Amino acid sequence: MAGREQRAPGGPERVALKKEIGLVSACAIIIGNIIGSGIFISPKGVLEHAGSVGLALIIWVLGGGVAALGSLCYAELGVTIPKSGGDYSYVTEIFGGLAGFLLLWSAVLIMYPTSLAVIALTFSNYVLQPVFPTCVPPYNASRILSMACLLLLTWVNSSRVRWATRIQDIFTAGKLLALTLIIIVGLIQIFKGNYKELTPSNAFRFWMTPSVGHLALAFLQGSFAFSGWNFLNYVTEELVDPCRLCFSGAREGHLPSLLAMIHVKNCTPIPALLLCCLTTLIIILVGDTYTLINYVSFINYLCYGVTIIGLIVLRWKKPQIFRPIKVNLLIPITYLAFWAFLLIFSLYSEPVVCGVGLSIILTGVPVFFLGVYWRNKPKCVNRLIESLTCWGQKLFFVVYPQCGSAEEEASSAHSWRLVSETALRK
């Protein structure tokens, strides 16, 4: 959890983040991120595309197995390249700045906002369903409630870290309770003998013949429920903080430094939270839940695959590097075989949804060359950037977080801290 770090008695207070992740906390991070709204909404999409109960169950088992293979690969990458930022840090280290920036671009504009939009829409649909028991909740009502929920949680996360963690704990407990009730009710029905649909003769009775494209979409829907297994890699270096990816991107010079800054009193990443809120609001207005799941799952799998390709490339480029964990090469190869199948047939089945995602990623290419690669910008451009950063700092009362040691402070973006100090003096 992010928080304020204190100097020695009598010294000035530092605006910094603590290192507080242990084994139990790490497990809680993974569980809390995997058990999300996906498990309450993805089963419908999996069943619709699978065409039978039996095939849907097989897809769930295979999806879990593929997620396990991916997590093993990420475990090796996490201890070999011990940097916060997850996929972004690994791809940047292995393939260079452009590839890392495109992954960061897709995460900021697609993956995280779309995932939040799906969660908000799922919440609103479940809340409104009792009010409209005989029909689907109205479109406008669902969107308004989703946006209100998003704005409330953005305010909470911007105000107090402790409030945000308390709310997260409550909702995590609620999700676990709901899943427990579902499992118990299901077991009771099985013990009562109500399992006819699970017998082989009925489980594989297809109400439609699924194509290969349907199977790919079923896997995409299921993979959304498993997403989150790689989240611990985003906090490898330090701690649980909503601004980790923005911090990593800003540290590499791939994002404006304002997005990595935190409030001087509350230690909350207000600029990053507001950007995420804005993009999520836009996505809520333009897509339905299941289309958004296909959309974000396709981009997620694309990024996962590129990252795991990086594992193989790193084995070839740096065979002697120390690897506390080293998986058998058959594991990433098996994952990539499934990855290629999934992406190709998903693109074939949903060309518009997947094409839009790819197009948004490619728009990052000119942004990279203009904003990152072009170092010798005119002085007027640099002055404008500095002025906008100072204005943003004064508006949100934020500064660049201080690191834990002198060595780390030297390696951080020194110019950004100078801008922070200048803004506060003004």
Number of C-alpha atoms within 10 A of each C-alpha: 17 21 21 15 15 15 11 7 7 7 8 9 12 15 22 19 22 17 15 13 19 10 8 8 15 18 12 15 19 16 16 20 18 19 19 20 20 21 18 17 21 22 17 16 19 27 19 17 23 28 21 21 22 20 21 25 17 12 22 20 13 15 21 16 13 19 19 16 20 22 18 18 26 27 18 17 26 28 16 18 19 18 21 23 24 24 29 25 28 27 25 21 16 18 15 12 20 18 19 23 26 24 26 28 24 24 21 18 18 23 23 16 24 27 23 21 29 26 20 24 24 18 17 21 22 14 14 16 15 11 11 12 9 8 9 12 18 12 11 10 12 22 20 15 18 25 21 14 16 21 16 12 17 17 16 17 21 22 18 15 19 15 14 18 15 11 14 13 13 11 14 18 13 12 18 15 12 13 15 12 12 12 12 12 12 14 14 12 12 13 10 9 9 12 14 11 14 14 11 11 10 14 17 16 15 14 11 11 12 17 14 17 20 20 22 28 28 30 25 26 33 30 28 25 24 22 20 19 19 23 21 24 23 23 24 20 16 19 22 22 19 18 21 22 25 24 27 22 25 20 18 18 16 23 21 18 25 26 24 25 30 27 20 18 13 20 24 24 30 26 25 22 18 16 14 19 21 13 18 23 21 14 20 23 15 8 15 15 20 14 14 22 26 25 27 26 26 28 21 21 19 17 21 21 22 18 27 23 18 20 22 14 14 18 14 10 11 9 10 8 11 11 15 11 14 15 14 9 12 10 16 21 15 13 21 20 11 14 18 14 13 23 22 13 18 25 17 15 18 18 13 12 17 20 14 12 19 16 10 15 20 14 13 20 16 11 15 19 12 12 16 17 14 9 9 8 10 8 9 9 11 12 11 11 13 17 14 13 20 23 15 18 24 16 10 17 20 28 29 27 22 17 17 15 8 10 9 11 14 10 10 18 16 13 10 21 18 12 19 24 15 12 20 13 8 8
